[in-house]
Amino acid sequence: MRKALVLASGALLAALVLGSGFVHPASAQTNHLMVPQSIRFEHNAIIERLTMETAKPGGGAAVAERLLVLVKAHFAKEEEFVFPPLGLLDQIEAGEMPSEAIGKAVIEMAARTRAAKGDLEQEHQQIFSMANELVQLATRASEPELRAFATDLAFHSLHEVEILQPTTLLISEYLQAETLPSH
C-alpha cells in the first residue's frame, strides 16, 4: 500500500507540475486570498475518484454517487469562504500584514464560516459516515484500493474539521487583534 501511495504521489505531483497551473509557493502572490493548491488538488482528486467509482458495477457505485453529490456542494462552500484565508499563512508567518481590504474579506469569510459551522460539521459527519460505508463495502468486495481511498477521504474530512476550519478562524482573530488600536 505504501508503494502505491508513493507511486500515486509521484503521479499527482507530475499532474500538478505539468498540467494544472501549479505555482511554486515561493512564487505565489502575497496579499492574496486563495485556496491553497494542495487543498484544491486534493478536492479535485476526490471528485475524480468518486466519479470513477460511480461508473463501476456494484453497491459502491450508489454510495459513491451520493457521496459525490455531497462533496461537490461541500467543497464548493469550503473553497468559496472557508479556505481562501489559508492562502495568507505564508505572508502572516513572515510577519507581513495583508491589505485592509484583504483583512476585511478574511474577517467576513470567517464570520460566514462561524455561521455555517453547524451545517459544515453535519456535512463532514455525513462524508465520514458514507466513507465508512465505502470502507465496509470495499472490505467485503476485497477492493483494497477503494478501501484505502475511502479511509483517506474520512481522514481528509477529519483534517478539515480539526485543523483547517479552525485555522481560518484563527487567521481572522489574529488579523482583528493586529488591526485593533492599542489601549
Backbone bond lengths (Angstrom), bond angles and torsions (degrees), N, CA, C in turn:
res aa  C-N    CA-C-N  psi(-1)  N-CA   C-N-CA  omega(-1)  CA-C   N-CA-C  phi
1 M - - - 1.444 - - 1.529 110.24 -
2 R 1.327 116.77 -41.23 1.462 120.00 -179.91 1.528 110.60 -61.94
3 K 1.349 116.15 -40.67 1.461 119.98 178.58 1.530 110.33 -62.04
4 A 1.340 116.33 -41.17 1.467 119.92 178.54 1.527 110.32 -63.42
5 L 1.337 116.44 -38.63 1.458 120.05 178.69 1.522 110.60 -64.51
6 V 1.332 116.64 -43.40 1.463 120.29 179.09 1.526 110.19 -63.27
7 L 1.330 117.04 -43.67 1.465 120.06 178.41 1.525 110.69 -64.47
8 A 1.327 116.62 -43.09 1.467 119.79 178.40 1.517 110.29 -63.71
9 S 1.330 117.46 -39.95 1.461 120.51 178.66 1.518 110.60 -61.63
10 G 1.326 116.55 -41.16 1.467 120.17 177.84 1.516 111.56 -62.37
11 A 1.332 115.95 -41.57 1.464 119.97 178.29 1.524 110.58 -66.70
12 L 1.316 116.35 -39.48 1.460 120.07 178.71 1.520 110.64 -64.42
13 L 1.316 116.37 -44.43 1.458 120.28 179.28 1.525 110.48 -62.14
14 A 1.320 116.82 -42.56 1.462 119.83 178.55 1.524 110.59 -61.44
15 A 1.324 116.62 -42.40 1.465 119.99 178.97 1.524 110.59 -63.52
16 L 1.311 116.57 -40.78 1.466 120.10 178.24 1.514 111.19 -61.02
17 V 1.308 115.08 -51.35 1.458 120.40 -174.14 1.522 111.59 -69.64
18 L 1.321 116.69 -42.56 1.456 119.79 -171.86 1.523 115.02 -86.27
19 G 1.353 117.70 -32.84 1.446 114.58 -168.94 1.505 118.22 -133.90
20 S 1.293 119.35 1.62 1.452 115.99 -172.62 1.519 113.88 -122.43
21 G 1.299 117.89 20.88 1.449 119.20 177.38 1.521 113.57 74.61
22 F 1.314 116.45 28.36 1.457 120.80 179.35 1.524 110.11 -58.89
23 V 1.316 115.59 132.24 1.454 121.96 176.59 1.517 106.55 -119.58
24 H 1.308 117.02 123.63 1.457 119.94 177.87 1.522 108.36 -59.41
25 P 1.346 117.53 134.25 1.463 120.00 -176.88 1.525 114.13 -52.41
26 A 1.317 118.01 -32.79 1.466 120.46 -179.09 1.529 111.80 -65.41
27 S 1.340 116.58 -24.16 1.460 118.58 -179.41 1.523 112.72 -103.70
28 A 1.332 117.10 3.33 1.465 120.31 178.58 1.525 109.71 -67.57
29 Q 1.320 115.03 151.73 1.456 120.00 179.65 1.526 110.01 -69.38
30 T 1.313 115.91 143.86 1.451 119.54 171.25 1.516 108.19 -92.13
31 N 1.324 115.61 170.52 1.455 121.06 178.79 1.524 110.54 58.20
32 H 1.324 116.16 41.86 1.445 120.62 -173.72 1.526 109.62 -139.01
33 L 1.311 116.25 127.60 1.454 120.96 174.12 1.512 108.67 -83.17
34 M 1.320 115.58 120.00 1.460 118.92 177.46 1.517 109.20 -157.35
35 V 1.304 115.29 145.77 1.452 120.48 174.40 1.526 106.25 -68.16
36 P 1.330 118.12 128.41 1.463 118.99 178.21 1.528 111.42 -55.10
37 Q 1.326 114.95 142.49 1.461 120.98 -177.74 1.523 112.52 -55.60
38 S 1.322 116.92 -37.61 1.463 120.11 -178.09 1.529 110.74 -61.43
39 I 1.315 117.29 -38.25 1.464 120.87 179.62 1.525 109.90 -71.62
40 R 1.322 117.08 -46.41 1.476 120.11 179.12 1.520 110.55 -58.79
41 F 1.326 115.91 -44.06 1.460 119.12 -178.68 1.521 110.80 -65.59
42 E 1.322 117.02 -42.52 1.460 120.01 179.42 1.526 110.85 -63.77
43 H 1.323 117.68 -42.46 1.459 120.66 177.19 1.532 110.58 -60.16
44 N 1.321 116.96 -45.21 1.470 120.08 179.29 1.517 111.71 -62.91
45 A 1.330 116.99 -40.66 1.466 120.90 179.53 1.533 110.55 -64.62
46 I 1.313 117.75 -39.23 1.464 121.27 178.12 1.521 109.95 -64.13
47 I 1.324 116.82 -45.71 1.464 120.28 179.46 1.527 110.87 -62.40
48 E 1.326 116.98 -43.06 1.472 120.08 178.80 1.520 111.42 -61.67
49 R 1.324 117.04 -43.85 1.462 120.00 -178.72 1.523 110.97 -67.06
50 L 1.336 116.93 -43.03 1.465 118.54 178.21 1.524 111.20 -63.60
51 T 1.322 116.52 -38.75 1.468 120.23 176.98 1.519 110.28 -59.87
52 M 1.323 116.58 -42.88 1.462 121.33 177.91 1.536 110.44 -62.36
53 E 1.335 116.98 -41.49 1.464 120.61 -178.29 1.524 112.08 -67.36
54 T 1.337 117.71 -29.51 1.470 119.76 -179.69 1.522 111.81 -67.20
55 A 1.322 117.15 -22.53 1.464 121.14 -177.80 1.528 112.90 -87.84
56 K 1.317 117.45 -8.06 1.465 121.07 -178.66 1.524 110.52 -85.17
57 P 1.328 116.45 149.98 1.464 118.62 175.30 1.540 110.30 -72.70
58 G 1.318 115.06 154.47 1.458 119.16 175.26 1.511 112.93 114.16
59 G 1.319 114.73 175.11 1.455 122.33 -176.43 1.512 113.95 -67.27
60 G 1.311 116.77 -25.59 1.461 119.72 -179.75 1.516 113.13 -65.36
61 A 1.325 117.12 -28.02 1.466 120.82 -178.37 1.526 111.43 -63.19
62 A 1.317 117.00 -40.58 1.468 120.24 -179.40 1.528 110.66 -67.08
63 V 1.327 116.77 -42.04 1.462 120.66 178.00 1.528 109.22 -65.68
64 A 1.330 116.53 -43.98 1.466 120.61 179.51 1.519 110.93 -61.08
65 E 1.316 118.15 -37.38 1.472 121.81 179.33 1.527 110.93 -64.90
66 R 1.322 117.14 -46.37 1.472 120.61 178.07 1.528 110.23 -63.49
67 L 1.304 115.39 -41.95 1.462 120.87 -179.94 1.525 111.00 -65.83
68 L 1.316 117.06 -39.93 1.465 121.61 179.10 1.530 111.10 -61.08
69 V 1.306 117.26 -45.16 1.468 120.94 178.46 1.527 109.78 -60.28
70 L 1.325 116.18 -45.76 1.463 120.81 -179.02 1.521 111.98 -64.19
71 V 1.348 117.99 -48.74 1.467 119.07 -175.18 1.526 111.96 -69.29
72 K 1.314 118.22 -33.42 1.466 118.72 177.62 1.529 110.71 -60.34
73 A 1.320 116.89 -47.34 1.463 120.53 179.70 1.531 110.58 -67.21
74 H 1.317 116.18 -41.49 1.461 121.16 -178.70 1.533 110.97 -65.70
75 F 1.319 117.11 -48.22 1.459 120.70 179.72 1.527 111.20 -61.82
76 A 1.324 116.83 -36.22 1.476 119.67 178.71 1.527 110.31 -60.51
77 K 1.336 117.27 -42.98 1.465 120.57 177.30 1.527 110.75 -62.39
78 E 1.324 114.84 -48.79 1.464 118.67 -177.92 1.523 111.24 -59.30
79 E 1.314 116.80 -42.83 1.456 120.24 -177.13 1.532 111.81 -75.09
80 E 1.314 117.20 -19.86 1.467 120.77 177.51 1.527 111.56 -78.27
81 F 1.357 117.20 -46.49 1.466 116.94 -172.60 1.524 115.78 -137.87
82 V 1.325 119.79 -14.15 1.467 119.40 -178.64 1.523 111.43 -86.06
83 F 1.319 117.79 -46.09 1.461 120.34 -170.10 1.522 117.72 -97.68
84 P 1.332 121.83 -16.88 1.467 118.51 178.35 1.533 114.75 -55.31
85 P 1.337 120.37 -36.93 1.468 118.21 178.14 1.532 114.20 -59.66
86 L 1.325 116.66 -24.09 1.466 119.77 179.66 1.526 111.90 -63.62
87 G 1.330 117.13 -21.45 1.455 121.76 177.42 1.524 113.04 -65.39
88 L 1.330 116.75 -12.95 1.467 121.36 -179.92 1.525 113.08 -93.00
89 L 1.317 117.82 -3.78 1.470 119.98 -173.81 1.532 113.16 -56.88
90 D 1.316 118.25 -44.73 1.470 120.17 179.52 1.520 111.18 -60.84
91 Q 1.316 116.27 -42.50 1.461 121.39 -179.73 1.537 110.55 -64.40
92 I 1.317 116.88 -46.64 1.461 120.89 179.72 1.525 110.51 -64.11
93 E 1.325 116.36 -42.43 1.465 120.76 179.24 1.522 110.82 -61.04
94 A 1.314 116.95 -32.05 1.469 121.56 179.37 1.532 111.85 -79.90
95 G 1.328 116.87 0.73 1.459 120.63 178.37 1.511 114.08 84.02
96 E 1.320 117.33 12.00 1.458 121.61 -179.81 1.522 109.71 -98.15
97 M 1.311 115.51 147.22 1.461 120.76 177.54 1.524 109.37 -104.48
98 P 1.336 116.38 141.06 1.468 118.84 176.16 1.531 109.27 -72.06
99 S 1.309 115.41 168.23 1.463 120.26 177.78 1.527 109.61 -61.05
100 E 1.322 115.58 164.01 1.468 120.66 179.27 1.532 110.68 -60.67
101 A 1.320 116.71 -41.33 1.469 120.34 -179.14 1.535 110.78 -63.59
102 I 1.322 116.70 -42.35 1.473 120.51 178.58 1.525 109.09 -65.82
103 G 1.321 117.38 -42.79 1.464 120.94 178.75 1.526 111.80 -58.80
104 K 1.320 116.15 -43.58 1.468 120.00 178.08 1.528 110.93 -63.69
105 A 1.329 116.18 -41.12 1.464 119.90 178.78 1.531 110.85 -62.11
106 V 1.337 116.69 -40.77 1.473 120.89 178.85 1.528 109.88 -62.44
107 I 1.312 116.15 -44.54 1.471 120.73 -179.21 1.531 110.26 -62.86
108 E 1.331 117.22 -39.90 1.466 120.86 176.69 1.525 111.38 -65.50
109 M 1.333 116.72 -41.79 1.469 120.41 178.88 1.529 110.54 -64.42
110 A 1.309 116.61 -40.69 1.464 120.06 178.32 1.525 110.60 -64.41
111 A 1.330 116.90 -38.10 1.467 119.94 177.51 1.529 110.21 -63.64
112 R 1.323 116.54 -41.01 1.470 120.39 176.47 1.525 110.58 -64.35
113 T 1.337 116.30 -39.07 1.464 120.42 179.01 1.523 110.14 -63.62
114 R 1.330 116.83 -45.24 1.474 120.60 177.66 1.536 110.80 -60.81
115 A 1.321 115.86 -44.42 1.473 120.34 -178.80 1.528 111.55 -64.75
116 A 1.313 116.99 -32.34 1.470 121.48 -178.01 1.523 112.52 -95.00
117 K 1.321 117.43 3.24 1.470 120.97 -173.18 1.530 112.55 -53.75
118 G 1.323 118.08 -45.67 1.465 120.55 179.72 1.521 112.20 -60.72
119 D 1.333 116.24 -45.69 1.468 120.16 179.06 1.520 111.26 -65.23
120 L 1.327 116.86 -43.07 1.461 120.57 179.74 1.525 110.70 -62.11
121 E 1.330 116.99 -43.41 1.465 120.17 179.46 1.524 111.22 -64.63
122 Q 1.326 116.59 -39.70 1.462 119.93 177.36 1.534 110.40 -62.38
123 E 1.326 117.07 -42.58 1.461 120.91 178.10 1.530 110.34 -63.32
124 H 1.329 117.05 -41.05 1.465 119.69 177.87 1.528 110.83 -63.85
125 Q 1.313 117.67 -37.83 1.466 120.14 176.61 1.522 110.66 -63.53
126 Q 1.330 116.77 -40.16 1.462 120.90 178.04 1.529 110.40 -65.31
127 I 1.348 116.72 -43.81 1.467 120.68 178.49 1.523 109.42 -60.42
128 F 1.321 116.60 -46.84 1.463 121.07 -179.63 1.530 110.52 -60.76
129 S 1.315 116.87 -43.98 1.462 121.65 -179.50 1.527 111.52 -63.83
130 M 1.329 116.54 -45.86 1.470 119.67 179.68 1.524 111.42 -68.62
131 A 1.334 117.03 -35.31 1.467 119.42 176.08 1.520 109.49 -63.80
132 N 1.326 117.10 -39.46 1.456 120.89 177.02 1.534 110.88 -63.93
133 E 1.327 115.57 -38.10 1.469 119.95 175.97 1.531 110.30 -61.51
134 L 1.338 116.42 -41.55 1.478 120.10 176.67 1.524 111.31 -64.53
135 V 1.332 117.38 -39.56 1.466 120.86 177.60 1.524 109.43 -58.23
136 Q 1.317 116.62 -46.52 1.465 120.61 -178.74 1.531 111.45 -64.15
137 L 1.334 116.27 -44.31 1.467 119.90 177.76 1.528 111.20 -62.26
138 A 1.316 116.45 -44.12 1.465 120.83 -179.41 1.528 111.23 -65.58
139 T 1.305 116.96 -36.10 1.463 120.54 177.78 1.520 110.15 -64.80
140 R 1.337 116.76 -47.45 1.472 120.32 179.11 1.529 111.94 -63.70
141 A 1.336 117.34 -33.66 1.467 121.86 -178.18 1.526 112.49 -89.76
142 S 1.327 117.43 3.54 1.469 122.31 -178.26 1.527 111.69 53.98
143 E 1.336 115.81 51.50 1.458 122.82 177.42 1.528 108.98 -116.10
144 P 1.332 117.20 83.85 1.474 119.80 -174.66 1.531 113.85 -63.45
145 E 1.320 118.23 -31.98 1.473 119.89 179.61 1.526 111.28 -67.92
146 L 1.330 116.50 -41.52 1.465 120.25 177.37 1.527 109.69 -66.83
147 R 1.314 116.14 -39.86 1.464 119.80 178.39 1.532 110.36 -61.36
148 A 1.321 116.93 -44.58 1.472 120.99 179.43 1.526 110.69 -63.51
149 F 1.326 116.20 -43.28 1.474 119.92 178.18 1.521 111.07 -60.37
150 A 1.324 117.16 -48.47 1.459 121.06 -178.10 1.528 111.19 -63.85
151 T 1.309 116.96 -37.87 1.463 121.09 176.38 1.524 110.09 -63.82
152 D 1.335 116.38 -45.15 1.469 120.55 177.85 1.533 111.20 -61.95
153 L 1.314 117.05 -37.87 1.462 120.99 178.60 1.531 110.51 -63.72
154 A 1.318 116.75 -41.86 1.470 119.97 177.52 1.522 110.05 -61.94
155 F 1.328 117.01 -43.43 1.462 120.13 178.95 1.527 111.67 -67.68
156 H 1.320 117.33 -35.02 1.465 121.71 175.81 1.533 109.43 -58.83
157 S 1.311 115.88 -46.86 1.455 120.93 -179.74 1.529 110.89 -62.26
158 L 1.310 116.98 -44.06 1.461 122.08 178.59 1.530 110.96 -62.66
159 H 1.323 116.66 -40.93 1.468 122.23 178.91 1.531 110.75 -60.97
160 E 1.312 116.18 -41.39 1.464 119.19 179.18 1.527 111.49 -63.60
161 V 1.339 116.70 -42.19 1.466 120.76 -179.10 1.529 111.65 -70.17
162 E 1.319 116.53 -43.64 1.469 120.36 -174.04 1.526 114.01 -81.67
163 I 1.330 118.17 -29.57 1.465 120.65 -172.03 1.531 113.12 -119.91
164 L 1.310 117.62 -55.66 1.457 120.49 -168.77 1.531 113.36 -72.06
165 Q 1.319 118.03 -48.03 1.465 118.92 179.17 1.535 111.39 -61.60
166 P 1.343 118.82 -47.73 1.476 117.90 177.52 1.527 113.14 -60.97
167 T 1.326 117.63 -32.12 1.465 120.00 179.23 1.520 110.46 -64.76
168 T 1.324 117.52 -40.61 1.467 120.49 176.24 1.524 110.31 -58.60
169 L 1.319 116.88 -43.64 1.466 120.65 -179.89 1.529 110.80 -66.17
170 L 1.328 116.58 -38.73 1.469 119.94 178.26 1.524 111.75 -66.22
171 I 1.314 117.37 -37.89 1.469 120.68 177.44 1.520 109.22 -59.64
172 S 1.321 116.80 -45.41 1.459 120.82 179.29 1.528 110.80 -61.70
173 E 1.322 116.85 -46.09 1.470 120.42 179.64 1.529 110.89 -61.55
174 Y 1.316 116.39 -40.39 1.464 120.95 178.55 1.530 110.36 -62.37
175 L 1.320 116.52 -48.44 1.463 119.91 -179.21 1.525 111.36 -62.71
176 Q 1.313 116.88 -39.43 1.470 119.63 177.83 1.524 110.65 -64.13
177 A 1.323 116.99 -43.28 1.466 121.17 179.96 1.528 111.48 -64.61
178 E 1.321 117.03 -36.98 1.458 121.45 -178.14 1.522 112.87 -75.96
179 T 1.337 116.64 -24.38 1.474 118.66 -177.37 1.519 113.35 -99.52
180 L 1.332 117.31 -8.63 1.466 119.55 177.21 1.509 109.72 -73.77
181 P 1.329 116.96 141.44 1.464 119.04 178.61 1.536 110.53 -65.57
182 S 1.313 116.19 145.12 1.460 121.84 178.26 1.516 109.14 -73.37
183 H 1.314 114.57 148.81 1.470 120.16 178.57 1.484 111.01 -87.80
